[in-house]
Amino acid sequence: MIYRTTLAARGQLTLPKEIREKFGIKEGDQINFEVTGDTIRLKVVPRMRIEELFEQLPGAAVPYPGPAKEREVMRTRHVRKEQR
């Protein structure tokens, strides 16, 4: 199937709704443009999970504890501030 869109004045393209839905593309997602000769190929950059982002932090030898543990730590910090 072929879809057509028009380039806006500021160089922006609108991806058709059917394509966004089919590939799960959401606002803020990144898209790579691969150029080969006179052909442009669009590829969606996969989103990183929070665990993958956490592992990239300096000194992140400890695996991400998960959202439940993160909430527990934040509650503990909040309680400590109130006790001061």
Stockholm file with secondary structure:
# STOCKHOLM 1.0

chainA/1-84         MIYRTTLAARGQLTLPKEIREKFGIKEGDQINFEVTGDTIRLKVVPRMRIEELFEQLPGAAVPYPGPAKEREVMRTRHVRKEQR
#=GR chainA/1-84 SS CCCCCCCCTTSCCCCCHHHHHHHTCCTTCCEEEEEETTEEEEEECCCCCHHHHHHTSTTCCSCCCCHHHHHHHHHHHHHHHHHC
#=GC SS_cons        CCCCCCCCTTSCCCCCHHHHHHHTCCTTCCEEEEEETTEEEEEECCCCCHHHHHHTSTTCCSCCCCHHHHHHHHHHHHHHHHHC
//
